[in-house]
């Protein structure tokens, strides 16, 4: 599995999410903190994993991970998703 379990915003249809400059949601020319949250079914550290969330913090602003574009995924070549 070449891509593993990655989440590539560009490949998923959001070409302006991550890049260098003010034209991107996350500007890679400035410092970024990445926060990964592991949400469990019962809200405890030992519960069953329900969801993983990735957030970006830049200039004091919390940025949600990009949304996917189902049409972009449907049009990917076989094995590229």
Secondary structure, DSSP 8 states (H G I E B T S, - for coil): -TTTT---TTTTT-TTSEESSTTSSEETTS--EEEEEEEETTSSTTS-EEEEEEEEEETTEEEE-----HHHHHTS-TT--
